[in-house]
Amino acid sequence: MKRVPTTLTLAVLGALALAPGAGAAVVEMGATTPRPGASCPDNCQAIGRVTGYQAGQAGRRSPFRARRRGKIVAFSLQLGRPRADQIDYFDRLFGGPPQARLSVLRPGPRRRNVLSGQSELFALRPYFGSTPTFALERPLTVKKDYLVAVTVPTWAPAFGVGLANEEAWRSSRDAERCDDVRQTAAQQRRGSLRTYGCLYRTARLLYTASFVPDPRPTEDAADPAPATPAPGTPPAATPPR
């Protein structure tokens, strides 16, 4: 579990965004201005043992559904600053210190999603009260209409509550026990299938994902036939005799 310094991450993302002609401008999925604050410590709530994605935020539906193919190169979490007693409570409730990883889901019928890829795990405790950006060791491939989710094997104080009704997220919990936060529901086995039938309103998972879309071709894939020079036209280059 290691974190690449934010300054290095931003430098890499900046280079991608400014590469001339590359068509690789970074899209920050899930970013809104303004964005709600994390609930901890005042009304401290955390997400735990779950995989989830934001289904609606700030009047926009499916903000974490990819509009085209590309790669996720980093993600950010807006973390609250829980008190020591709150940290101890969540550690005991969810079986360990706070951790998170990013996940990519291939959507299926009736919200049955397959885990197509996931990042390494990141420890969160050192970054409470801030919004760290985690660069991925290996970018995650995302195809059109795939979903970008956050997976929390233990717990994370990256949660905004008491928001507008349009703020809604879906979870991998058993649809018959949507309110049972103790169940182990994090989807972490690649190729596994989970139904995301639990929808929660007036709350937001506080994460964003740095998405680099594949460049769009500007010419046909086949090389054009070489033009025939006009009579008397000198060649562009003359090989040695």
trRosetta pair geometry for C-beta under 8 A, 3 or more apart (Angstrom, degrees):
i j d omega theta_ij theta_ji phi_ij phi_ji
1 99 7.4 -87 -117 -127 143 109
1 120 7.2 -177 -104 146 54 108
1 121 5.5 -50 -96 100 102 86
1 122 5.8 137 -158 -127 94 31
1 123 4.6 86 147 -18 143 94
2 122 8.0 -74 62 -119 21 77
3 122 6.2 78 -81 -147 91 112
3 123 7.9 -98 -37 53 110 79
3 126 8.0 -139 9 69 147 129
3 127 7.8 142 -101 -49 168 132
3 132 6.6 -36 -155 176 142 136
3 134 5.8 -82 -130 -115 86 84
4 8 5.4 -102 165 81 101 123
4 9 5.4 122 103 -60 112 95
4 134 7.1 111 33 -157 83 47
4 135 3.9 -29 45 38 139 118
5 8 4.7 87 68 7 89 103
5 9 7.0 -157 97 -7 46 87
6 9 5.4 -55 -148 37 36 115
6 10 6.1 33 157 -18 70 105
6 132 6.6 -127 -71 -149 114 64
6 133 5.0 100 -124 42 88 101
7 10 5.9 -55 -147 38 29 108
7 11 6.4 33 152 -23 63 106
8 11 5.6 -54 -150 33 33 113
8 12 6.5 32 153 -18 66 103
8 135 7.2 -74 103 -13 97 150
9 12 5.9 -57 -153 35 31 108
9 13 6.3 23 154 -12 67 109
9 74 5.5 104 -162 -114 121 155
9 133 4.9 -169 103 111 156 119
9 134 7.7 -178 -95 168 152 5
9 135 4.4 -158 -105 -53 102 111
10 13 5.7 -55 -142 43 34 108
10 14 5.9 39 156 -24 66 107
10 133 7.2 97 -55 65 82 157
11 14 5.7 -53 -145 35 28 113
11 15 6.5 31 154 -21 62 103
12 15 5.8 -54 -153 32 30 111
12 16 6.7 29 151 -17 63 104
12 73 7.4 -143 123 154 121 135
12 135 6.7 70 46 -119 147 139
13 16 5.6 -53 -152 35 36 112
13 17 6.2 33 153 -20 68 107
13 26 5.1 8 -166 -49 99 164
13 73 6.9 163 -91 93 88 133
13 74 6.7 -72 -66 20 122 138
13 210 5.9 -77 -112 -163 131 147
14 17 5.6 -56 -145 37 32 110
14 18 6.1 10 163 -4 68 114
15 18 6.3 -69 -141 47 26 97
15 19 6.5 49 156 -54 63 92
16 19 6.0 -33 -151 -7 30 115
16 22 7.5 -116 -162 100 58 146
16 24 4.9 -95 -178 125 87 117
16 25 7.7 145 129 -115 84 18
16 26 5.7 83 95 -50 119 102
16 73 7.4 157 -28 15 166 169
16 212 5.8 -67 171 -112 144 132
17 24 7.2 -118 -88 104 29 76
17 25 5.3 53 -138 -134 73 59
17 26 5.0 -63 -74 8 101 95
19 22 3.7 11 109 5 117 141
19 24 5.6 15 50 47 124 117
22 215 6.0 -113 165 -82 52 132
23 213 7.4 -74 146 91 90 96
23 214 7.9 13 111 135 115 38
23 215 3.4 111 69 -130 123 86
23 216 5.6 -147 -162 23 157 71
24 212 5.2 10 -168 -167 89 108
24 213 7.3 -166 -128 62 47 60
24 215 6.2 -48 -57 -66 77 94
25 212 7.9 170 82 -134 26 68
25 213 7.6 1 60 33 70 99
26 73 7.6 -80 -120 40 113 125
26 210 5.4 -17 -168 -167 119 94
26 211 7.0 133 -163 67 63 43
26 212 5.7 -38 -102 -85 68 77
27 70 8.0 85 30 83 115 168
27 210 7.7 143 72 -159 44 44
27 211 4.6 -32 67 70 95 100
27 212 7.6 168 19 -83 77 27
27 213 6.6 46 -2 -26 123 100
28 31 4.0 32 115 -18 116 135
28 208 5.2 10 177 170 93 130
28 209 7.5 154 -159 73 49 37
28 210 6.0 -20 -103 -99 67 62
28 211 7.6 174 -88 21 17 81
29 63 6.4 142 -177 149 79 81
29 64 5.5 93 158 -113 126 62
29 66 8.0 -54 -92 -88 145 65
29 148 5.9 83 98 53 157 146
29 208 6.1 160 78 -165 55 70
29 209 4.4 -12 53 58 113 91
29 210 7.8 -147 15 -67 82 14
29 211 5.2 60 -27 -12 111 125
30 54 6.1 112 -120 38 111 141
30 57 7.0 51 -144 48 71 153
30 63 5.2 112 -91 128 58 123
30 64 5.9 17 -61 -73 106 92
30 207 6.3 16 115 98 163 59
30 208 4.3 -159 77 -111 106 67
30 209 6.4 78 14 13 118 76
31 35 7.5 -84 -160 -60 51 135
31 208 5.0 45 -63 -123 78 142
32 35 4.9 123 73 -84 87 88
32 57 6.3 -133 -33 136 145 114
32 58 4.5 166 -130 -30 148 155
35 78 7.1 -177 117 -39 132 165
35 160 7.8 -145 160 -46 81 160
35 204 7.9 -136 -170 114 91 157
35 206 7.4 117 154 -135 123 93
36 160 3.7 106 104 -163 126 152
36 163 5.7 -76 -68 -91 158 122
36 167 7.8 19 -10 -113 143 160
36 204 5.8 131 42 39 128 134
36 206 7.4 -114 78 -93 86 109
37 78 7.7 -132 -146 153 41 130
37 80 7.7 89 158 -95 82 90
37 160 6.4 130 77 -112 32 106
38 78 5.6 -167 -50 128 105 92
38 79 6.2 13 -67 162 165 18
38 80 3.2 -148 124 -60 129 88
38 81 7.9 116 83 -3 132 56
38 157 5.9 72 177 144 133 88
38 158 6.4 -69 -112 -126 118 33
38 159 6.4 72 -147 54 79 46
38 160 6.2 -93 -104 -74 34 72
38 206 5.8 -82 -85 2 87 166
39 42 7.1 -115 175 62 57 78
39 43 5.0 -76 -172 84 100 82
39 44 5.9 144 119 -118 94 27
39 45 4.8 1 88 35 156 85
39 80 6.0 -59 60 -68 47 154
39 157 7.4 -128 58 -168 80 86
39 159 5.5 -33 10 96 114 87
39 160 6.2 159 -43 -122 84 32
39 161 4.8 28 -83 17 134 104
39 162 7.8 123 -107 10 107 101
40 43 8.0 -109 -80 72 36 42
40 44 4.0 52 -107 -121 81 90
40 45 7.4 -149 -54 33 82 38
40 46 7.1 21 -45 -65 128 90
40 80 3.0 123 57 127 93 143
40 81 6.2 -169 118 56 100 32
40 82 4.2 -50 -171 -71 141 76
40 86 6.5 158 -139 137 119 157
40 157 4.4 -36 12 -163 142 132
40 159 7.9 70 -14 54 92 91
41 44 5.2 -14 -150 -67 44 117
41 80 6.5 159 -45 161 50 115
41 81 6.0 -54 -33 90 99 68
41 82 5.2 128 -98 -126 86 39
41 83 5.0 80 -139 -27 140 86
41 86 6.2 -169 -135 2 92 157
43 161 6.4 -115 110 68 123 125
43 162 7.1 47 85 -18 160 131
44 80 6.9 176 -123 123 83 152
44 82 5.3 90 -142 -114 138 97
44 83 7.6 -106 -55 16 157 85
44 86 4.9 -38 136 -141 166 146
44 157 7.0 -39 -156 -130 91 117
45 159 5.4 -95 100 104 89 138
45 161 5.5 54 41 -31 140 145
46 82 7.5 -27 -59 -57 122 142
46 90 5.3 29 40 -121 154 140
46 94 7.9 -93 105 -24 126 146
46 98 7.8 -103 -161 -106 140 117
46 155 4.7 50 137 179 133 111
46 156 6.1 167 -166 76 99 32
46 157 4.8 -58 -101 -88 101 59
46 158 7.9 59 -142 22 73 51
46 159 5.9 173 -124 9 30 135
47 50 5.8 -96 174 54 99 120
47 52 6.7 -104 -158 22 145 138
47 152 5.3 123 110 29 99 159
47 155 6.8 163 86 -150 43 65
47 156 5.7 -15 60 57 90 86
47 158 6.8 -50 24 62 113 78
47 159 5.3 152 -26 -71 91 124
47 205 6.6 16 -39 -113 158 94
48 90 7.0 -159 -79 -160 133 96
48 93 6.9 -19 -162 112 175 106
48 94 4.1 -118 -157 -99 130 135
48 152 6.1 -99 -119 118 27 124
48 154 6.6 -45 -143 148 87 38
48 155 3.9 -19 -98 -97 98 87
48 156 7.6 170 -80 16 57 60
48 181 5.9 71 57 168 105 100
48 182 7.9 -3 102 -102 125 36
49 94 5.7 -160 -33 -144 99 99
49 95 7.8 64 -72 29 116 114
49 152 6.8 -54 -23 102 17 85
49 153 6.8 17 -109 -176 53 31
49 154 7.0 10 -62 -126 69 17
49 155 7.5 -19 -21 -70 67 69
49 181 7.5 125 48 168 105 61
49 182 7.2 38 40 -173 149 26
49 183 6.7 -176 115 93 132 44
49 184 5.0 -93 -171 -118 126 48
49 185 5.8 91 133 31 86 71
49 186 5.4 -110 -171 -26 46 98
50 151 7.6 -149 108 -144 39 54
50 152 5.8 10 54 54 66 97
50 171 5.0 -27 -173 -155 128 114
50 172 5.9 167 -161 45 71 90
50 173 6.1 -29 -119 -51 113 93
50 181 7.8 -64 -37 -147 129 69
50 185 4.9 14 -106 79 69 108
50 186 5.7 -77 -43 -76 5 68
51 103 5.7 -20 -145 34 124 157
51 105 8.0 132 149 -65 132 124
51 115 7.9 -84 -138 -91 173 114
51 149 5.3 57 174 138 94 137
51 150 7.2 -180 -149 91 60 39
51 151 4.3 -18 -101 -102 90 82
51 152 7.6 174 -82 21 42 62
51 171 7.1 136 78 -157 48 62
51 172 4.3 40 54 -9 92 134
51 185 7.1 -127 17 125 73 83
51 186 5.3 105 -37 -146 83 55
51 187 4.2 -57 6 27 150 93
51 188 7.7 -178 -56 -52 123 66
51 194 7.2 109 58 69 127 162
52 149 6.1 174 91 -161 22 105
52 150 6.3 -20 64 60 71 81
52 152 8.0 -13 17 10 98 104
52 169 5.2 51 168 157 119 119
52 170 6.2 175 -149 88 78 45
52 171 4.4 -30 -93 -98 104 70
52 172 6.9 -125 -67 -5 59 79
52 196 8.0 132 -123 -140 56 115
52 205 5.5 172 103 -64 116 149
53 64 4.9 -130 -170 73 112 146
53 105 7.2 -112 -28 18 144 136
53 147 5.3 -41 -93 169 179 118
53 148 6.7 133 -124 85 122 43
53 149 3.9 -83 -61 -101 101 84
53 150 7.2 140 -88 12 59 68
53 169 6.5 -175 94 -155 29 88
53 170 6.0 -9 58 56 75 91
53 196 7.6 -14 32 -147 99 156
53 205 7.2 -101 -136 43 19 149
54 57 5.2 -2 168 -31 133 121
54 63 5.7 -17 98 51 115 109
54 64 5.7 113 52 -11 83 119
54 167 7.9 -49 -151 -162 106 71
54 168 7.5 119 -164 86 64 46
54 169 4.9 -52 -106 -99 49 93
54 204 6.2 21 -113 -147 122 77
54 205 5.4 -140 -59 43 92 99
54 207 8.0 -171 -20 54 115 85
55 61 7.1 -19 159 -155 67 70
55 62 6.6 -17 -158 -80 53 54
55 168 4.9 -45 65 103 105 95
55 169 5.8 158 5 -118 84 28
55 170 5.0 77 -46 -19 121 100
55 199 6.7 -41 24 -131 157 100
56 59 7.9 -15 -179 -140 96 4
56 60 6.8 174 -152 86 63 45
56 61 5.2 -25 -101 -108 91 56
56 62 7.5 -6 -77 -27 61 39
56 63 7.5 116 -128 -11 23 97
56 166 5.4 -109 139 172 122 69
56 167 6.6 -156 99 -122 82 20
56 168 4.5 32 43 41 103 96
57 60 6.1 -18 69 56 61 89
57 63 5.4 -43 39 -6 106 145
57 166 7.3 125 -125 126 18 89
57 167 5.5 42 -114 -119 67 74
57 168 7.9 -145 -61 34 61 53
57 204 5.9 76 -112 -117 119 119
58 63 8.0 61 42 -69 96 143
58 166 7.4 -178 -17 110 5 124
58 167 7.7 45 -35 -83 48 86
59 166 5.8 8 -77 159 45 159
60 63 5.2 79 106 -73 118 98
62 65 3.9 -5 167 1 114 125
62 147 7.9 -95 -154 -108 94 95
64 147 5.7 59 115 -162 98 73
64 148 4.5 -122 -175 57 103 84
64 149 6.9 112 137 -71 149 49
64 209 6.9 82 -132 18 98 128
65 107 8.0 -5 -123 -27 105 142
65 145 6.1 -12 -175 -145 103 43
65 146 7.4 160 -151 80 59 30
65 147 5.7 -31 -96 -96 66 71
66 69 7.2 68 147 -93 135 27
66 70 6.8 -163 -153 35 126 95
66 142 4.6 161 -68 147 156 119
66 143 6.8 142 80 94 143 27
66 144 5.8 -131 107 -123 99 30
66 145 6.4 -58 65 5 80 14
66 146 5.0 13 20 54 122 79
66 147 7.7 -138 -4 -75 82 23
66 148 7.0 94 -50 -28 92 102
66 211 6.9 -177 -114 -148 95 147
67 144 6.8 -19 152 -135 22 83
68 144 5.4 -13 -125 -91 28 95
68 213 5.1 42 85 -143 117 120
68 214 7.0 -124 139 38 107 88
69 141 7.7 -7 -168 -174 92 86
69 142 6.8 172 -149 95 48 61
69 143 5.2 -13 -105 -128 90 51
69 144 5.6 -54 -50 -36 70 78
69 213 7.1 99 84 -155 45 73
69 214 4.9 1 97 5 93 126
70 141 8.0 -178 105 -149 27 53
70 142 5.7 -10 66 61 67 100
70 211 5.5 85 98 175 136 89
70 212 5.3 -170 -180 92 115 47
70 213 3.8 -87 -76 -113 135 37
70 214 5.2 -147 -91 -20 64 65
71 139 3.9 32 171 158 126 129
71 140 6.4 148 -160 70 71 41
71 141 5.7 -37 -101 -97 81 47
71 142 6.6 159 -104 14 24 86
71 211 7.3 162 84 -153 34 58
71 212 5.3 -14 61 59 84 96
71 214 7.8 89 -12 -62 83 74
72 75 6.9 10 176 -55 118 98
72 102 6.4 -139 136 136 148 147
72 104 6.9 -169 7 -71 135 115
72 119 7.9 -94 106 -58 121 115
72 136 6.8 71 115 -5 85 151
72 139 6.2 163 73 -163 46 75
72 140 4.3 -7 50 54 105 101
72 142 5.9 78 -26 -28 94 123
72 148 6.2 136 -79 -122 142 129
72 209 5.2 -40 -135 178 118 114
72 210 6.6 112 -159 73 65 58
72 211 5.6 -34 -95 -96 67 67
72 212 7.9 166 -93 17 18 75
73 135 6.8 -20 152 -146 79 77
73 136 6.0 -147 -171 34 34 104
73 139 4.9 -27 -93 -106 67 104
73 210 5.2 -62 61 100 84 110
73 211 7.8 157 10 -104 79 19
73 212 5.7 39 -18 -8 121 117
74 133 5.5 29 163 175 128 97
74 134 6.1 170 -158 85 79 46
74 135 4.7 -39 -98 -102 106 52
74 136 6.1 -151 -85 -7 44 81
74 209 7.6 164 92 -158 47 51
74 210 4.2 20 58 31 87 131
75 102 4.6 143 -10 -71 153 135
75 119 7.5 -146 13 -8 122 159
75 133 7.4 -177 97 -150 25 63
75 134 5.9 -13 61 56 71 95
75 136 7.6 55 0 -48 87 103
75 150 7.5 171 161 -97 151 98
75 207 6.0 10 173 -177 114 106
75 208 6.5 176 -156 89 69 48
75 209 4.6 -23 -105 -106 96 66
75 210 6.6 -146 -76 8 42 78
76 131 5.6 31 177 168 116 92
76 132 6.7 -177 -141 94 72 40
76 133 4.6 -33 -88 -97 94 71
76 134 7.3 164 -88 13 40 72
76 207 6.6 163 85 -154 54 58
76 208 4.8 4 51 52 101 94
76 209 8.0 -153 21 -72 68 30
76 210 7.8 80 -16 -34 92 96
77 100 6.2 100 -70 67 153 159
77 124 6.9 -54 88 -122 151 118
77 127 7.8 98 75 106 106 134
77 131 6.9 -164 89 -148 39 60
77 132 6.4 0 51 56 85 81
77 134 7.7 21 1 -5 98 112
77 150 7.5 113 -95 -136 106 145
77 156 6.7 -76 -166 -179 145 134
77 158 4.5 -67 -170 -104 103 145
77 206 6.4 84 -165 104 61 85
77 207 5.2 -20 -99 -101 68 84
78 131 4.7 -15 -102 -105 66 101
78 158 5.9 119 66 -142 57 86
78 160 7.9 14 89 -45 128 107
78 206 3.8 -85 54 157 103 125
78 207 7.5 -146 11 -73 76 38
79 124 6.2 170 -107 -177 143 112
79 127 5.7 106 30 112 152 89
79 128 5.3 -113 135 -123 124 43
79 129 6.6 -35 99 2 94 23
79 130 6.3 10 51 58 104 49
79 131 6.9 175 14 -90 73 44
79 132 7.2 12 -1 10 123 92
79 156 7.2 -92 -112 -177 94 87
79 157 5.6 75 -162 79 74 90
79 158 5.6 -46 -92 -79 60 83
79 206 7.7 -179 -62 93 34 129
80 128 6.9 -19 100 -159 43 86
80 129 7.2 10 166 -78 28 49
80 157 4.0 -97 48 148 98 119
80 158 7.5 -163 -1 -78 80 33
80 159 7.5 -48 -11 45 123 70
81 128 4.7 109 -114 152 64 100
81 129 3.5 32 -72 -70 118 95
81 157 7.7 -180 -35 108 14 152
82 86 3.7 -123 -178 97 112 128
82 87 5.2 147 101 -57 118 75
82 90 7.1 26 131 2 175 135
82 128 6.8 -92 27 -148 69 137
82 157 5.3 -159 -29 -80 109 154
83 86 4.7 94 53 8 74 105
83 87 7.0 -134 98 -7 38 88
84 87 5.6 -52 -148 34 32 113
84 88 6.4 32 154 -18 64 105
85 88 5.7 -51 -148 36 34 113
85 89 6.5 39 151 -23 64 104
86 89 5.6 -51 -149 33 33 114
86 90 6.5 25 157 -12 66 106
87 90 6.2 -60 -147 41 29 103
87 91 6.1 34 155 -23 65 109
87 125 7.7 76 -145 -124 130 103
88 91 5.7 -52 -144 34 29 115
88 92 6.5 22 159 -13 63 108
89 92 6.2 -65 -154 39 26 104
89 93 6.1 22 155 -18 66 114
90 93 5.5 -54 -136 40 33 112
90 94 5.8 -5 175 13 70 113
90 98 7.3 20 121 -68 131 96
90 155 4.6 -130 174 90 115 163
90 157 7.7 -113 -50 -61 174 93
91 94 7.1 -77 -136 53 15 82
91 95 7.9 -113 174 69 48 8
91 96 6.5 -66 -154 145 73 8
91 97 6.0 -1 -115 -83 104 49
91 154 7.8 6 -125 174 51 127
91 155 7.7 -120 -76 34 37 127
92 95 7.8 34 -172 -68 22 33
93 155 7.3 57 80 -55 101 146
93 182 6.9 -107 179 -104 86 91
94 154 4.7 113 128 -176 116 64
94 155 4.1 141 35 -38 164 108
94 182 7.9 -146 -93 -127 61 60
95 154 6.1 -131 74 -124 74 90
96 99 7.3 -10 114 -1 116 114
96 153 7.7 -12 64 113 131 98
96 154 4.3 -102 74 -108 93 139
97 123 6.8 12 117 -144 123 96
97 124 7.8 -176 149 48 89 79
97 125 5.6 -44 -176 -41 119 128
97 154 6.4 67 80 105 29 166
98 123 7.3 98 88 -165 68 56
98 124 4.0 -66 115 58 112 118
98 125 5.7 141 45 -57 101 73
98 152 7.8 -35 -157 -154 75 105
98 154 5.9 -146 -112 90 31 115
98 155 5.3 -70 -104 84 81 69
98 156 5.1 114 -162 -94 110 56
98 157 7.0 -52 -111 -3 154 79
99 121 5.1 2 -179 -174 123 111
99 122 6.6 154 -156 75 70 43
99 123 5.9 -40 -101 -101 81 46
99 124 6.3 -167 -92 -5 25 97
99 152 7.0 144 85 -152 61 60
99 153 5.5 -15 81 47 117 101
99 154 5.2 79 27 24 92 108
99 156 7.4 -95 68 -67 25 99
100 121 7.4 145 75 -151 22 68
100 122 5.9 -27 66 60 71 93
100 124 6.0 57 4 -55 102 125
100 150 6.0 -10 -169 -177 117 103
100 151 6.8 148 -159 81 63 51
100 152 5.2 -26 -103 -97 83 74
100 153 8.0 -172 -96 13 34 73
100 156 4.9 35 -60 -74 120 147
100 158 7.2 15 -69 9 159 143
100 207 7.9 -158 166 -92 147 134
101 118 5.5 55 134 173 126 104
101 119 4.8 -166 -168 71 91 85
101 120 6.5 -146 -121 103 116 23
101 121 5.0 -66 -60 -97 114 53
101 122 6.6 143 -84 8 61 80
101 150 7.6 155 81 -160 37 60
101 151 5.0 -19 65 64 86 103
101 153 7.7 37 8 -19 105 101
101 188 7.9 81 56 -119 137 98
102 118 6.7 173 91 -153 50 62
102 119 4.4 49 45 3 87 124
102 134 8.0 -178 -21 81 113 121
102 136 7.1 -74 42 -82 129 124
102 140 6.7 -138 107 -4 115 153
102 148 6.8 -14 -174 -172 106 92
102 149 7.5 145 -166 82 58 46
102 150 6.2 -43 -110 -107 57 61
102 151 7.3 144 -130 17 6 87
102 207 7.8 170 -101 173 92 142
102 209 6.4 118 -141 -109 138 112
103 115 6.1 -56 -167 -136 117 98
103 117 7.3 162 -156 92 52 51
103 118 4.5 -15 -105 -104 73 95
103 119 7.6 -112 -63 11 43 76
103 148 7.5 150 83 -162 50 47
103 149 4.5 -26 71 71 101 95
103 150 7.0 157 20 -110 89 10
103 151 4.7 76 -28 -28 124 114
103 187 6.7 100 -158 85 164 99
104 115 7.5 103 74 -162 55 56
104 116 5.0 -62 104 67 100 96
104 117 4.4 13 42 57 118 91
104 118 7.0 -152 17 -71 72 49
104 140 5.1 175 -29 160 132 129
104 141 7.4 166 113 78 175 49
104 142 5.6 -139 -135 -95 131 83
104 146 5.7 14 -177 159 97 130
104 147 7.3 150 -161 80 50 50
104 148 6.0 -22 -104 -104 68 62
104 149 7.5 171 -88 24 18 80
105 113 4.0 8 -178 174 122 129
105 114 6.7 139 -161 67 66 40
105 115 6.2 -41 -103 -98 69 47
105 116 6.7 140 -130 9 15 91
105 146 6.4 160 77 -171 49 79
105 147 4.2 -18 61 63 106 102
105 148 7.7 -160 19 -72 82 17
105 149 5.6 45 -17 -6 118 122
105 187 7.9 56 -94 93 108 149
106 113 6.6 153 70 -162 44 71
106 114 4.4 -19 57 61 102 99
106 115 7.9 -87 16 -3 82 3
106 116 4.6 88 -29 -44 103 124
106 143 7.5 27 -110 46 93 116
106 146 5.8 -41 -97 -116 54 94
107 111 7.5 -46 -151 -127 94 42
107 113 5.4 -34 -107 -105 49 91
107 145 6.3 -93 34 146 121 97
107 146 6.9 -177 -6 -122 86 39
107 147 5.8 88 -55 -16 102 110
108 111 7.8 36 71 134 67 6
108 112 4.3 -47 78 81 117 85
108 113 6.2 -176 16 -87 86 35
108 114 6.4 74 -29 -16 119 93
108 193 7.5 -16 21 -140 149 107
109 112 6.3 4 71 31 54 105
110 195 7.0 -27 124 -131 94 107
111 170 7.1 -121 -160 -171 134 152
111 195 5.9 77 100 -162 89 68
111 196 4.6 -110 166 60 112 81
111 197 6.0 144 85 -74 136 59
112 193 5.8 13 175 -177 99 105
112 194 7.2 177 -152 90 59 28
112 195 5.1 -31 -96 -92 72 73
112 196 7.9 180 -89 11 23 73
113 147 6.6 -49 -133 40 143 131
113 187 7.9 60 92 157 103 177
113 193 7.3 161 82 -150 33 59
113 194 6.0 -24 62 65 82 78
113 195 7.8 136 14 -107 72 24
113 196 5.8 21 4 -14 121 116
114 191 6.5 -17 -171 -152 105 32
114 192 7.1 164 -147 83 62 33
114 193 5.4 -29 -93 -94 73 72
115 118 6.5 -10 -177 -40 114 110
115 187 5.1 -175 -61 146 128 112
115 188 7.4 171 -146 -117 170 6
115 189 6.7 126 57 81 143 44
115 190 5.5 -120 110 -121 104 40
115 191 6.6 -42 69 12 84 21
115 192 5.2 18 22 51 116 81
115 194 7.5 47 -36 6 96 107
116 141 7.9 -87 133 80 119 87
116 146 6.8 -69 34 -138 144 131
116 190 7.2 38 -167 -153 15 87
116 191 7.9 72 -102 -73 41 46
117 140 4.6 160 118 -148 133 101
117 141 6.5 118 -17 45 161 72
117 190 6.8 29 -94 -121 34 112
118 140 7.4 25 -100 -107 9 135
118 151 6.5 -11 -139 15 128 144
118 188 6.7 -61 22 -141 176 60
118 190 6.8 -137 10 -78 101 90
119 122 7.8 -3 118 -23 122 102
119 134 7.7 114 147 120 155 123
119 136 4.8 -103 -124 -121 118 110
119 137 7.6 133 -158 27 85 80
119 138 7.8 -179 -124 60 68 75
119 140 6.4 -82 -62 -47 82 124
120 136 7.3 150 20 -146 88 72
120 137 5.8 46 -7 10 130 119
121 153 7.1 -29 -118 9 127 131
122 134 5.0 -67 -83 -119 162 154
123 126 6.7 60 114 6 105 98
124 127 5.9 -84 -165 49 56 100
124 128 7.2 82 145 -62 85 72
124 132 7.9 -169 -134 36 69 134
124 156 5.7 115 -19 -122 173 90
124 157 7.8 170 138 29 138 79
124 158 7.9 -106 -144 -36 150 111
125 128 6.5 -18 -161 -28 40 106
127 130 5.1 -95 -177 60 79 107
127 132 4.1 -40 -154 -29 154 131
128 157 6.9 41 -127 52 95 133
133 210 7.7 50 -157 -29 115 130
136 139 5.9 121 83 -90 126 38
136 140 6.5 -77 174 -19 171 89
139 212 7.5 -48 -144 38 143 118
142 146 4.8 -151 -162 71 78 132
142 148 6.5 -24 -110 -69 141 101
142 211 6.8 -51 43 -134 149 110
143 146 5.0 97 56 -25 67 119
148 209 4.7 -84 152 12 150 167
148 211 7.4 -118 -49 -74 158 118
150 156 7.8 -86 149 54 128 158
150 158 7.5 -85 145 92 162 141
150 205 5.8 -177 37 166 130 135
150 207 4.6 131 -59 3 142 166
151 186 5.2 94 -168 -160 96 101
151 187 6.5 -113 -111 59 121 66
151 188 6.2 132 177 -82 151 84
152 155 6.1 47 164 -125 124 19
152 156 4.7 -119 -120 1 130 111
152 186 6.4 -134 72 -98 45 121
153 186 4.9 -123 -99 57 53 174
153 188 6.7 33 -88 -66 105 145
156 159 7.5 130 102 -29 78 94
158 205 6.6 39 118 -169 98 65
158 206 4.3 -137 178 60 78 96
158 207 6.1 51 154 -54 140 85
159 203 6.6 -9 -173 -174 91 111
159 204 7.4 157 -157 81 46 51
159 205 6.7 -27 -104 -110 66 47
159 206 6.3 -125 -58 -1 17 102
160 163 6.0 56 128 -46 104 127
160 167 7.6 -72 95 175 109 153
160 203 6.4 161 88 -159 58 59
160 204 4.3 -1 56 54 110 97
160 206 5.6 102 -20 -62 98 109
161 202 6.9 45 -165 129 60 87
161 203 4.9 -9 -107 -109 64 95
162 202 6.4 -2 -124 164 12 109
162 203 7.9 55 0 -86 35 71
163 167 4.1 0 106 34 132 153
163 202 5.1 164 59 -168 64 55
163 203 6.2 149 25 -82 110 24
163 204 6.0 33 2 -16 163 101
164 167 5.5 107 64 -5 71 97
164 202 6.9 -158 88 -114 15 67
165 168 7.8 13 165 -54 51 102
165 201 5.4 6 -153 175 63 128
165 202 6.0 -22 -96 -66 45 83
167 201 6.8 112 81 -167 61 59
167 202 6.0 71 69 -126 102 18
167 203 6.2 -178 124 53 111 18
167 204 4.9 -68 -170 -58 123 94
168 199 5.9 9 180 -176 117 96
168 200 6.5 166 -152 84 67 45
168 201 4.7 -25 -97 -101 94 65
168 202 7.9 29 -81 -8 65 36
168 203 7.7 63 -113 53 32 66
169 199 7.6 168 85 -149 31 55
169 200 5.6 -16 59 58 78 96
169 203 6.4 -73 16 93 111 90
169 204 6.7 129 -40 -129 119 35
169 205 5.2 105 -111 -13 157 104
170 196 4.4 64 151 164 123 114
170 197 7.8 111 -157 25 106 6
170 198 6.4 134 -156 78 62 59
170 199 5.5 -27 -95 -96 78 66
170 200 7.7 169 -87 16 29 76
171 178 7.3 128 58 -145 120 81
171 185 6.8 52 157 120 104 143
171 196 6.6 167 80 -146 21 82
171 198 4.6 -31 54 76 95 119
171 200 7.0 37 -13 -7 112 115
172 185 4.8 164 98 157 89 101
172 186 6.9 101 65 -120 138 19
172 187 4.8 -150 -127 -29 165 108
172 194 4.5 3 -147 154 104 149
172 195 7.8 121 -146 70 58 39
172 196 5.9 -44 -86 -95 52 78
172 198 8.0 -46 36 32 10 112
173 177 6.4 -112 163 89 108 79
173 178 5.7 122 97 -123 129 47
173 180 6.9 165 -166 65 130 81
173 183 6.0 105 -138 72 96 128
173 185 4.4 -46 -93 -113 58 170
173 198 4.8 7 61 -2 101 153
174 177 4.5 34 79 37 110 97
174 178 7.6 -127 86 -61 56 48
174 180 7.4 -2 51 51 105 123
174 183 6.3 -78 10 151 107 168
174 185 6.9 -130 -16 -101 68 120
174 198 7.9 59 78 -44 28 122
175 178 6.4 8 -149 -59 37 96
175 195 6.2 -48 -31 110 118 121
175 197 3.4 -12 -92 87 124 135
175 198 5.9 -160 -109 -53 59 76
177 180 4.0 -17 165 14 108 126
177 183 6.0 98 110 -32 133 150
178 197 7.7 -109 -80 103 111 82
178 198 3.8 159 -124 -125 104 115
178 200 7.6 174 171 -65 116 92
180 183 4.8 62 116 -20 111 110
185 194 7.8 108 -177 -149 84 139
187 192 5.9 -162 -160 88 93 123
187 194 4.7 -104 -88 -12 132 147
188 192 7.8 27 59 26 34 143
189 192 4.1 82 77 -33 96 127
200 203 5.5 -24 130 46 112 121
217 220 7.7 74 148 -105 134 11
217 221 6.8 -48 -139 -70 160 72
219 224 7.9 -79 178 -31 128 105
220 224 7.5 102 56 -63 114 81
229 233 4.1 -135 174 71 112 129
229 235 7.3 -118 -34 -93 165 58
230 233 4.7 94 60 -29 75 122
235 238 5.8 124 71 -74 118 70
